[in-house]
Amino acid sequence: MSATEREINRAPALLNQTPRMKASYDKGRRYLFVGCGSSYNLGYTLSSVLNRNGIPSFVRSAGSVLAVHNLPDLNPETDIAVLISRTGESTETVLALEHLRKIGLSTIGVTCQRDSSIVKKSERAYLFDFAYEESVVMTGSFVAILDALLGPFQPTNLSERATVVLEDSKRAIARLDLTHLNHFVFLGFNELLGLSKEGALKLQEMALESVDYSEPLEYRHGPKSTLTASSLVVLQSHDTTYEKDLIAELKRYGAQVLVVGKTGDIIVGSSESDELPLRVLPVLWLGYQKAISKGLNPDQPKNLSKTVVI
């Protein structure tokens, strides 16, 4: 078994450990999430959830902070920067952290790597060493970190549900003819757009595929022109009538559609919880299985390393 497969499959076990690490947020403060790649997608998702729940939040890629100082108007008295890096050593994130400290901002590091630069340079740290990964591509640790940092907005233990959703995902994806599919589209609104960005990244990293991501209704405005019978659309659904109409339209163009939501092909979410971390499981497995169908080794993705050092 590859490291990537093993680390996807252990996601339910990781979710048994995250309840003790739940983050808390102060409505009197503002939060800036900073990261690269999957860590940026984590921040995008978290920022959307916080804003929806009345906690002012921003997200920036570490590269934009570093290169062009792309920052909101910050108040060091009240604002907190949360810097996410799985390895704790991504150059852009470490340098962005140093810049934010210089301008007086409080900093919290989030990483899976003990004794990393992010831990050493941040004022405080959330350490997910139990979710440390050997694989280059971030998989189960994304699920665990998202669950913990959602804090009060994801109060339930999702471990048992994760086992069910992962098995449902495997069955749904096994029904697809992956060898025929060569175009993957990921759609979602708000925080689900962050998870759609992550789904697109997984198909790029593991399977070297052509991908798109978009808000669902925005996809009508140009991008749908690229759809073919070899396209798979993964809709992270809010279960709206508008989205259901879009599904029918996409199918008329010949695309296959995989719906993740409270209704659909893979059931995620309940009246008690949005179960956001579980929505990642189908796209992780999809990326892995597409790579295997092409004879690729997901543990050794092309041109990638575990840590980007510049």
Secondary structure, DSSP 8 states (H G I E B T S, - for coil): --HHHHHHHTHHHHTTTGGGG-----TTSEEEEEESTHHHHHHHHHHHHHHHTT--EEEEEHHHHHHH-------TTTEEEEEE-SSS--HHHHHHHHHHHHTT-EEEEEES-TT-HHHHHSSEEEE-GGG--SSSS--HHHHHHHHHHHGGGS-S--HHHHHHHHHHHHHHHHTS-GGG--EEEEEESTHHHHHHHHHHHHHHHHH--EEEEE-TGGGGTTGGGG--TTEEEEEE----HHHHHHHHHHHHTT-EEEEEESSSSEE---SS---GGGGHHHHHHHHHHHHHHTT--TTS-TT--SS---
